[in-house]
Amino acid sequence: MTRTGNQQWTVEDIGDQRGKTAIITGANSGIGFEAARALAAHGATIMLACRDQAKARDAAGRIASAATGDLASLASVREAAAQIRSRHTRLDLLINNAGLMMPPSGRTEDGFELQIGTNHLGHFALTGLLLATPRSRVVTVSSFAPPTSSPAQANDPSPPDDAEQARGERRPT
């Protein structure tokens, strides 16, 4: 489909997904849930990979099957990957969507800082454990947390000077 002007892509533009298997982390709410629902509506077999088993079951009841795994635990990631591989012989799409945003200071059970361990290392491990299907695709979702400065400062690529940084007006880049 050729787009002109300001036409935007919508979920109606998703092609036929029958015969495709998609795994989506953090799919019990938000972007992950909506992606899972849209892909399922177009025929994909969906598996929701979520930390909270009750929330995963609730979302799966509205969409698809579920696996539980805590991305903050590499042992849990290995268990979830084994569970997924035992249920599905192929993987066409892995959407790494789950993540923590500004969690309290803490460590994963493997000793990594909580946010980096969950948002990056857990997804990296899951991706490596699941990519066995040739031509499968990986989508990693990220967000932009706006800095605590004004929009003009947030868009200024120059590094803050010491006085600006001391006053909390600009974060280092």
KOLBASE-788736 format. One line per field, with one value per residue (C-alpha): residue number from 1; residue in three letters; x, y, z. Coordinates in steps of 0.25 Angstrom, whole numbers, plus 5000, padded with zeros to 4 digits. Layout:
! KOLBASE-788736
num = c(NUM_...)
residuo = c(ala_...)
X = c(X_...)
Y = c(Y_...)
Z = c(Z_...)
This chain:
! KOLBASE-788736
num = c(1_2_3_4_5_6_7_8_9_10_11_12_13_14_15_16_17_18_19_20_21_22_23_24_25_26_27_28_29_30_31_32_33_34_35_36_37_38_39_40_41_42_43_44_45_46_47_48_49_50_51_52_53_54_55_56_57_58_59_60_61_62_63_64_65_66_67_68_69_70_71_72_73_74_75_76_77_78_79_80_81_82_83_84_85_86_87_88_89_90_91_92_93_94_95_96_97_98_99_100_101_102_103_104_105_106_107_108_109_110_111_112_113_114_115_116_117_118_119_120_121_122_123_124_125_126_127_128_129_130_131_132_133_134_135_136_137_138_139_140_141_142_143_144_145_146_147_148_149_150_151_152_153_154_155_156_157_158_159_160_161_162_163_164_165_166_167_168_169_170_171_172_173)
residuo = c(met_thr_arg_thr_gly_asn_gln_gln_trp_thr_val_glu_asp_ile_gly_asp_gln_arg_gly_lys_thr_ala_ile_ile_thr_gly_ala_asn_ser_gly_ile_gly_phe_glu_ala_ala_arg_ala_leu_ala_ala_his_gly_ala_thr_ile_met_leu_ala_cys_arg_asp_gln_ala_lys_ala_arg_asp_ala_ala_gly_arg_ile_ala_ser_ala_ala_thr_gly_asp_leu_ala_ser_leu_ala_ser_val_arg_glu_ala_ala_ala_gln_ile_arg_ser_arg_his_thr_arg_leu_asp_leu_leu_ile_asn_asn_ala_gly_leu_met_met_pro_pro_ser_gly_arg_thr_glu_asp_gly_phe_glu_leu_gln_ile_gly_thr_asn_his_leu_gly_his_phe_ala_leu_thr_gly_leu_leu_leu_ala_thr_pro_arg_ser_arg_val_val_thr_val_ser_ser_phe_ala_pro_pro_thr_ser_ser_pro_ala_gln_ala_asn_asp_pro_ser_pro_pro_asp_asp_ala_glu_gln_ala_arg_gly_glu_arg_arg_pro_thr)
X = c(5000_5005_5003_5001_5000_4999_4992_4997_4999_4988_4986_4977_4990_4995_4995_4991_4998_4992_5003_5012_5016_5019_5025_5023_5029_5021_5009_4999_4997_5000_5008_5010_4996_4991_5002_4998_4983_4985_4994_4984_4973_4981_4983_4996_4998_5002_5009_5010_5023_5020_5026_5012_5005_4992_4992_4998_4986_4976_4982_4984_4969_4966_4976_4986_4994_5004_5017_5023_5037_5044_5054_5061_5065_5074_5069_5055_5058_5064_5052_5042_5050_5049_5034_5033_5041_5033_5020_5025_5033_5036_5037_5034_5034_5039_5035_5044_5034_5035_5043_5044_5044_5051_5050_5055_5070_5072_5079_5074_5076_5089_5095_5092_5086_5071_5067_5079_5077_5062_5061_5074_5081_5068_5063_5077_5077_5063_5066_5078_5071_5059_5065_5065_5056_5062_5057_5051_5050_5053_5047_5052_5043_5049_5044_5049_5048_5049_5059_5055_5058_5050_5047_5057_5068_5065_5067_5080_5091_5102_5107_5102_5112_5116_5106_5094_5097_5099_5086_5079_5075_5082_5086_5100_5098)
Y = c(5000_5014_5025_5039_5052_5049_5035_5027_5012_5005_4991_4988_4989_4976_4965_4950_4944_4930_4920_4930_4929_4941_4943_4956_4960_4968_4966_4966_4981_4993_4993_4978_4974_4983_4977_4963_4966_4971_4960_4950_4957_4954_4940_4938_4928_4937_4934_4944_4944_4951_4952_4951_4938_4943_4955_4946_4937_4948_4954_4941_4938_4950_4947_4935_4925_4930_4926_4932_4937_4948_4955_4959_4945_4938_4924_4928_4933_4919_4912_4921_4919_4904_4905_4913_4903_4891_4897_4903_4897_4910_4925_4936_4948_4951_4965_4969_4979_4977_4987_4994_5009_5016_5004_5006_5003_4988_4976_4964_4950_4949_4962_4972_4986_4983_4992_4988_4973_4973_4982_4978_4966_4958_4961_4958_4944_4941_4945_4936_4924_4925_4929_4915_4918_4923_4937_4939_4954_4961_4974_4981_4992_5004_5017_5030_5035_5050_5057_5066_5078_5088_5083_5093_5087_5073_5075_5083_5073_5082_5077_5084_5093_5091_5102_5097_5082_5087_5094_5082_5089_5079_5065_5061_5055)
Z = c(5000_4996_5006_5003_5011_5026_5025_5037_5038_5046_5051_5039_5031_5038_5028_5029_5041_5041_5043_5050_5064_5073_5087_5094_5107_5117_5109_5120_5119_5111_5097_5099_5101_5089_5080_5085_5082_5069_5064_5069_5062_5049_5052_5059_5070_5082_5094_5105_5114_5127_5141_5148_5146_5150_5141_5130_5131_5131_5118_5112_5115_5106_5095_5096_5103_5114_5120_5132_5134_5142_5133_5146_5148_5137_5143_5141_5127_5124_5129_5121_5109_5111_5113_5101_5092_5098_5093_5080_5069_5062_5066_5055_5064_5078_5083_5095_5101_5116_5125_5138_5138_5150_5160_5174_5175_5175_5169_5161_5167_5158_5164_5153_5155_5154_5143_5133_5137_5134_5122_5115_5120_5122_5108_5102_5109_5105_5090_5090_5096_5086_5072_5066_5054_5042_5037_5051_5055_5067_5071_5084_5089_5096_5102_5104_5118_5117_5125_5136_5129_5119_5105_5099_5108_5105_5090_5092_5089_5095_5109_5121_5127_5142_5147_5140_5144_5159_5158_5152_5140_5130_5132_5126_5112)
